[in-house]
Amino acid sequence: MTGPTAPDALRATGLGFRFRARGDWALRDCGMTVPTGRIAALVGHNGAGKSTLLHLAAGLLRPGTGELRVLGAVPGTPEARDRVALLTQDKPLYPRLTVADTLRLGARLNRTWEQRTAERIVGEGGVPLTARVGELSPGRRTRVALALALGKRPDLLLLDEPLADLDPLAREQIMATLMAEAAERPVTIVLSSHVLPELEQTCDWVVLLRSGRVELCEDADELRTSHSLLMGHRDGAAALTGHTVVHSRTNGRQITALVRHRSPVDGDWHVRRPSLEDVLLGHLRATAAPGADGGAGAAEVAA
């Protein structure tokens, strides 16, 4: 179901998860929303909680605190399982099965299944149905795993770094398949990736985690327009008063700053509209204490 009354693809309120063995929090007090129909980038340092969030959304883990809903349902319930697919980096497949056997297994394990879609995805990669999974290259194994995920026709597709072990050409081909699927039907995709230029071309929503907390969760275009890259003499830094400086660096007498602004910044600055990659890198580089506007690592310059 889509439209103005459709439930969000992901909605978290006060969400937390703690590892019992270590006693530390992977996620804590997370609030976020991913609307349906979006292609959302899930970004953060290693250990920020990205995989934990996706496993919670898939119903493989249960929250320790708070609440998480996927498409309006509790993760792991029959209603959610029928509509959600998760593809992880390790792509657990049975190596001794043929590709055809693997797809037949997918048909038996999923109440909703479209064989033509699954066969088309493996066929576009030139993967023989008679080949054993264990004999395939990493790129072809990824394509088989993707065929399993998309064959069930999910409304929400969760991707946890599934392309990390692929070469650039294989990544490009798999991403093209994903974008074609998103254009064909109203599927929401949440993609965890460290390859920021890849996200620039594909994603229209951003969720950025820092140390288990949500720092950003908003429309990608709005992120670009609300930030500016400023370059100028460091003596002009006083003009940044009242704006949120996400990250800055000084080289001699020149300062370069990524600023989240409430209004135009005064002063003699060379101003550039940042790319999504610029914005994400700035927030990931930030090391200061949490500042205003919800930006952990951002500092507000005060008078």
Beta strands, then each sheet from edge to edge (+ up, - down):
strand 1: 10-18
strand 2: 25-34
strand 3: 39-43
strand 4: 65-70
strand 5: 84-88
strand 6: 156-160
strand 7: 188-192
strand 8: 205-210
strand 9: 213-219
strand 10: 227-233
strand 11: 244-251
strand 12: 254-260
strand 13: 270-272
strand 14: 299-300
sheet 1: 2+ 1- 4+
sheet 2: 5+ 6+ 7+ 3+ 8+ 9-
sheet 3: 13+ 10- 12+ 11- 14+
end
